[in-house]
Amino acid sequence: MGLFRRLRRSKARRVCLIGLDCTPHSLLERMMGEGVMPHMAELARNGSLRRMNSVYPWVSSVAWASFMTGQNPARHGIFGFIDRDPATLKTFIPTATHMKSRPLWQILGDAGKRVVVVNVPVTYPPQPVNGVLISCFLSPSLEKAVYPPSLLPKLQELGYRIDPDPWLARESREKAWPDLWDALEKRTKTLLYLLDHEPWDFFMGVIMETDRLHHFWFELMEQNDSVWAPKFFELYRYVDEFIGQVRERLGEADTLMLMSDHGICSIKKEVFYNRWLHDAGYLRYSRPPEEIKGPDLEAMHPDSVAYSLDPGRIFLNLKGRERDGSVEPADYERVREEIAAAAEVLTDPDSGEKLVRRAYRREELYRGPYLEQAADLILAPVDGYDPKGALWKPHFTHKDQAMVGMHTYDDAFLYIADHSLPTDDLSILDAMPTVLQLLDVPLPADLDGCGLIR
């Protein structure tokens, strides 16, 4: 990049935010200390790197939706990676069309700011913005992921990929590894191209490959596997070099931010809460259980009292709300308290370890006009016990050999250059209003988070 271009870019205040999906603060601290991420370590010496809380449930779709709106799910309307229509019991994957609130880039566009937004979950289908938006892994194809469409030929030339193939890792880590690298290299190449060639006031790109890495390789890294642990850190060295290249492209007036949406830990067991509800008499089936696949709620018997969706969200089969409701509204609180109390004493049948840290009532976590769409209970798991939502499984707990990492609530991170962040009680809800502060855009009155720049 020429000196003239660097000087021209440095005159206006801009914000560049790079997301590392699923990267925990604790892992960053370790890798900086061990020399895996020297660029990140240098940035941390000249800015603030803090541990940050995510949101319940701690899945990427809910977490990034909460970031981009600065609001909790009862305001923005995204409650999980999968949801259901209670009137029909049909399940669906929430997308940007289900978002009830305006995201950060639309607010910035209204303020005259040009944006470049790449690969942020829950941005499919891409909405028109003042600038560029390339949507996320929910996109069925690159052709349907790009705004404006005139950018598509360049992305195809760059070989840009929406996502690595997550199913490859279930078949073979050896097959999945080059695919993961290919997607990462093409994503970073494209992000650097857009940094260089698109005008922007706010630039945001999310690296999703860290999430894929953690789900299938995190436990092997923790175990210091002789083959996979070095490869794990090799990928993070590449990510660190990319961060360094991003920083080199920014001017003196630009602010670099980095963040993740949640943490990660190794899985001890997957936990199938619908199997527990069935065994406890709360859930029945209208056809043979072995015929039921996935979260097929239409196979639930009308006499059922409750059911679960990923991850650890429990819904009562409430009359007047659910298609075949059986729980009388007058019994709602009694039944909910009964199930919550039972969930909080659940233990691993093999080790005796506690499974649920706390069974939250929805009103304890959320507030807003869409509270009634939330699950009646949200089970916060003990780290290592990954909640799953299949309607039927022949077992309550299971150790999967492919999927070895699960999300955590309290080990995300937030970094900001040249500013001092608070040392505790940071929430993912605070990141979006902080961007608005840095760009001198007034904060909307309905935000749940607060700007962190003092």
Beta strands, then each sheet from edge to edge (+ up, - down):
strand 1: 14-20
strand 2: 47-52
strand 3: 83-85
strand 4: 90-92
strand 5: 115-118
strand 6: 131-134
strand 7: 146-147
strand 8: 202-207
strand 9: 254-259
strand 10: 263-266
strand 11: 269-272
strand 12: 306-309
strand 13: 313-316
strand 14: 356-361
strand 15: 377-381
strand 16: 385-388
strand 17: 397-398
strand 18: 405-408
strand 19: 412-417
sheet 1: 2+ 19- 9+ 1+ 8+ 5+ 6+ 7-
sheet 2: 3+ 4-
sheet 3: 10+ 18-
sheet 4: 16+ 11+ 17-
sheet 5: 12+ 13- 15+ 14-
end
